[in-house]
Structure formats: C-alpha cells, structure tokens
Amino acid sequence: MTEVVIAGIGQTEVGEQWEISLRDLAYLAIRGAMEDAGGLKPQALFAGNMLSPNLSNQAHLGVLLADFSGLEGIEAYTVEAAGASGGAALRQGYLAVASGMVDTALVIGVEKFTDKVGPSVEEAYSTTTDSDFEAIQGMTPGGQAALLMRRYMYEFNVPANGFAGFALTAHANGIGNPNAMFRKAIKSEAYAKAEMVSDPLNMFDVAPNADGAAAVLLTRRDLLPERLSHPLVKIAGSAAASDTLALHDRHTLLDFTAAKLSVDRALAKAGIGLADVHFFEYHDAFSIYAALSLEAAGFAPRGEGWKMAGDGSISRAGRIPCATMGGLKARGFPGGATGVYQAVEAVTQLRGNADPSIQLNGAKIGMVQSLGGPASTAVTHILERI
Amino acid sequence: MTEVVIAGIGQTEVGEQWEISLRDLAYLAIRGAMEDAGGLKPQALFAGNMLSPNLSNQAHLGVLLADFSGLEGIEAYTVEAAGASGGAALRQGYLAVASGMVDTALVIGVEKFTDKVGPSVEEAYSTTTDSDFEAIQGMTPGGQAALLMRRYMYEFNVPANGFAGFALTAHANGIGNPNAMFRKAIKSEAYAKAEMVSDPLNMFDVAPNADGAAAVLLTRRDLLPERLSHPLVKIAGSAAASDTLALHDRHTLLDFTAAKLSVDRALAKAGIGLADVHFFEYHDAFSIYAALSLEAAGFAPRGEGWKMAGDGSISRAGRIPCATMGGLKARGFPGGATGVYQAVEAVTQLRGNADPSIQLNGAKIGMVQSLGGPASTAVTHILERI
C-alpha cells in the first residue's frame, strides 16, 4: 500500500478579507504549502470550494488557481460537496496519490464570502440544500440545524444552555490560533443572552461565514525531499459517505449516519480503534452538529453528546479534545476551505507546532471530519505522526 | 497495476428535455449504467456538472443524485472543470478505482440548460472564463472561440468555408445515433448561408447547448459479474493537463498545449502510439476547437487541422474517424455530461453496438478528449476493447 504523507501545509488568516481576492487568498495558502514542503511542486490540484460559481461568478476555479499560482500545465479540478468540499478535495487528492498515477497533489480549499458579486450569501448557501424541495420553500442550512436542535432538545431533555460549552471551548482554543477569526473567550452569560438566529439556534451556536484559504501538499513518502525539517504526518485512514440531501427524507432525524459510516471506515482503514484517537476536529458549523458528530463517532451514546460540551470532555485536557485550534466556531467557517483548515490544524498539532497555550501533549493521532449539510456528506481522515 | 474496466454505460436522449428534471435525467442514465453492468452497484459517485449551481440553484449535486438514485450511503461528489467536467469526473472515478480504495465507481455527467431558474445561460456559461478579467468585459466562451478562429483563418489562410466539413461530418454521423439532438444531414450550402453567432463563427460552428445525462460504471476487472454479456472495454490510458484560463495569458494563441500534454501522457500510459488509435472523439464545442485538437494530438501539422474536415480524413472511412456518433455538434452539448457521453459512445463503438450506418469496422482502440474552455482543461482517455 502506498503511504500518503502531508509534505506541506499553508493557510491564510480567517476573517473578512476585504483587500484580498479569491485567487490571491488561494495563492497565499498554496505558496505556503509548497514552501513548507521544501519547494516540492504538485502534479495535480484539487480545489475545494462551495460557492464561488454563485458568489464570485467564477466556475472553472481549479485551473484558475493552478494558472495564477504558476502551476500552469498541471491537472486541476474543482471538487464540491457543500460544507464538506474541503474534505472531499482532500479525499480526491489522497485517492490520486494512492493510485500511483499522481506523485504529488495539492489540495487547496478556498472561500470568499465577502466582496461577493452574486446573490445574497444566504440565497447562495441554500443551493446546498435540496433546491426543488427545501430551498424553494425558504429552507436554509441554518434552518435545518435549528430543526435538528429543537428536536434534539425535546427528545433528550436538553436545557437552554445545554450547548453553550461547544462555543466556550472553541473560543477558548481560538485565542491560541493566530489565524482564527475570533481570538477572544466568551462566557456562559454571553451565550445565555445571545440573540437568536433561528430559534433555538443563537448567535454562538453558529460558526461565522468567513474568507480564507488553506492548502496541503500530498505525496508518497518515498518521494519526499531530504531537507524537510518538520516531523512527518501521514494519512492513515480516509473514508467518506453520504446521507439523504433533504432532511425530510431521513429515516431517523437525529442520527448522523454518514458521519458514523465514514468514521468506522476510516478507523478500519487505519487499523485503529476510536480509543487510539487523541483529538477530534469535528465540523461545528452549528453546535448541534458537534453534539451529533460526537455521538456518530461513538464518543458519546445517543442523546448524550451535548453533555460532553459542559463536562470538560472536549477541552484540551479532556477525554477527547475537540476544536483544538478554535474549530469552525472561533477559527471561522470559510466554506469549502474548512475541511482543509482542519487538516492543516491537525498537522500543526501533530508536529507539536501549535501555540503552547493550545498544544496537545504527545498527540500522535488526530481525526478530522468535514460535513456537507446535516451530514449529507461526511468525509473523515485519520492523520498520524510518523 | 489495477485494470480499470467500464462495466456499464447509460445515457438519455440529448435535446431540450422540458419534461424531465435534472435529477430525473441523471437517474435514467445511472439506472441504465447499473443495468448494463449486470446490476453492479457503485461505492462512489462522481458527478460531472458545469452549471447547476447557477442554472438550477443546485449545489451539493453529487449527494442529491446518489440519494435520488437509491444509492444512499455511498460517497458522492461534484467535479467541475467547465466543459471538461464530464471528462474530469471520469478521471476521478478512474483514479478512485485505480487506487484500490474504491471497488466500483459511478461516473455521471448531467446538465440541464432548459427549464433554468437562475441567470441567463450565456451569463452562467461565462463564469467558466476568467470572471475578473474576461467575463466582466463581456467575454463569453463563444467569443473566445471566435477570436481563435479569426486568428487561425488569418494566420493560415483558411477560406470562409474551411471549417464546414466538421459540421457536415458530425451531422452525417448523428443520423445513426438514436440519442443525438440532430439526426439530419446538412449541406455545405447551408453552412455557407448560416447566420453568424460571433463572426467568423456561424451557427454550424457552434455545438448546441442541450439537456442530457450519461453514465459509466467503473470497476476492477476481477470484480466483474460473471453474467456480463457484452464485450469488455478497459481504460488503457488516462491523463489530464491545464493551460491558462484566460486567453490573454497564453504564450501562443493557436496551440492547445494542455490537449497535447494530455494526449501524449495518455498514450504513454496506454503504451501505444497515435497510429494505434482507431477513432477520436474530440471536443467540437466549436469547429475551431476540432481543428486545434487534431493538431494538438498530432493528427495534423500546425495550421493544417482544418484541412482534415474537407478531405475525408475524419469521416467513417477516413484516416482517423471523429465525432463518430455525431460529436458535440450533432449529438449536442450537454455541458458537464459531454465528456461522459464521449466515453459511452466510444464504448458503444468498441463493443460493435453502434447503428450499422455508423459502426466502425474492427475498432479496438478509441481516444476521447474532454475540453474545458479553450483547452484550459484537457482530459484524455484511451479506451480499449479487451
């Protein structure tokens, strides 16, 4: 079996990047990843992007980014799977290198929410739901999350502040991440007083849309330049699964079936068990998704994932540290770049290069999971320091 | 090396399909491919689509199609590379199966130009050019082709009817293809009198936008069901390359460099030479692209590809039959489905299942090439009967 390693990582700050265009954002991350990989050049580029055809009137993005980054001639594609576009691009890059047909693959996730030229962000974002049956009725991704959260609170008797810990943990960790959008702790009083976005979802239950780009350069271990100085991280497991796109088509509403499938398969491929995973970068686009992802992965029984937010389980010293660099909530949610940010952050932790305030001690195996919609797409990767 | 075979093919008629939705079109092709493969089910789905986020307000299409086709749970993505989206999806499916990580991959190309809910087709289609530097100035894909055609005619002294043979050949072959949009021959007088679309590009130089879906089911040879009755076709070579997205960034205007690169690499992977190729499904979105593709592949010297249109070289009995089932011009141009249609048609020829009026005798090796923009993306596959 070909061993696929992450030779380089790059990222931009996450936030409202009014002065930087879509292609410039991507270029900064791409340059960073190539430099970090000792100048290694990719043969293929996989661009994870969610909304650029709508928000920036730009399709054919893969080639644009290859061209603009001076990588003219290499094969290049856009991979889209809503909020999981970054994870999906990582999966394609992994498969390409694993096939032996491509030696080095650059995975770039990029999203530009501000400075848009197209429709409203909410309108564009809603194209990721079932357009004919959901969006057309006014459904939005936030609306879907609110429905799930309401049902979850009813079904499992969750108090109003039951999800507060997800945001508190994310914001506490975000302080140590120089690229995070929010580097400020929040208090449970602030959560309790926060304005509703879509009842019962309040402002702190929702990760902020943001601009940003992140990149990883993948290659086979035997092709690595000698002069790489950083510890090496490999992709030990990679798997993806899907669920119904529309919520109303689900067999059960509160099971992230695709998330579970992808975790089980990724662990099996890596030949490890859940107990071997030292930290988990989940897709906390909405706090309810964090709870459901913890349950789907098997870290908590059904209906009890929310308790992990409050009892310290997911904090740095807890049983399974989550959102260790701020997660989607505090690092920000740069759409299709998100899944690549997760990989970049996990590699940073595994190399021991995180800020001391958030560095995990002795972490050797991290799990990253990228979701599209209410886990309609779930892509899970197991990253391991070698 | 894993041998990747095309176990099943499916397609819908190409044309204005007012009564059939995007998802229904895709389903018909998917069902066809699975039936043709003896009921084999895919583990992964790669959807080639160009404009659905704009024209149909539908992103996250991969999962929608998996879900709607009863393939719930499998991994699913959208792959986009403008007009080459279908070829790009085929390449991803190929890499996935070649990696050994995915046993069976369904590649579905689908596009729905009619019954759109978004912006005008021309506006949407122009998002595949460089939006910030080309589309914003009013450039369109047809405008790009017209610029190249004018320059080519000037540079190589091509007469006004120099490209007529491309349309004539395509329409002559389209008669024998029951799924073609146009099944009617045209005469050179009609070409000479045709209305200009973008001078010097006339109506018959432009492939018509159309609705349609095509699918191929890929697997490893050793996983094939016993009961498959049709002759088997394998993917002997697969390669892709890129060029600048914007025309004004090209080093030379009349070289389809990416097309050349992808052909050379695909032939090398297949271990054959150009002379071993029995027919060529080129991407004749515009007749000038057919000429430039013939030159890039090496079938004609620079500046002489257009001559092959008139001297019989590309007809059924010619040196290198092209557009054997009508090509983009007569079968129609269903955007991101196009590259998959080419594969389906090549398999039909290689199996010997084409209508007797267009069946090639003894064809064993076919080359299909999918282009995005003016060969900004080029994906080439070599298909071989085994």
Interface residues (C-beta under 8 A of the other chain):
Chain A: M1 S21 R23 A44 M50 L51 P53 N54 S56 N57 Q58 A59 H60 L61 G62 V63 L64 A66 D67 E72 G73 I74 E75 A76 Y77 T78 V79 E80 A81 A82 A88 R91 Q92 L95 A96 A98 S99 G100 M101 V102 V117 S126 T127 T128 T129 D130 S131 D132 A135 S238 A239 A240 A241 S242 D243 T244 L245 A246 D249 T257 A258 L261 K269 G372 G373 S376 T377 V379
Chain B: M1 S21 R23 A44 M50 L51 P53 N54 S56 N57 Q58 A59 H60 L61 G62 V63 L64 A66 D67 E72 G73 I74 E75 A76 Y77 T78 V79 E80 A81 A82 A88 R91 Q92 L95 A96 A98 S99 G100 M101 V102 V117 S126 T127 T128 T129 D130 S131 D132 A135 S238 A239 A240 A241 S242 D243 T244 L245 A246 D249 T257 A258 L261 S262 K269 G372 G373 S376 T377 V379
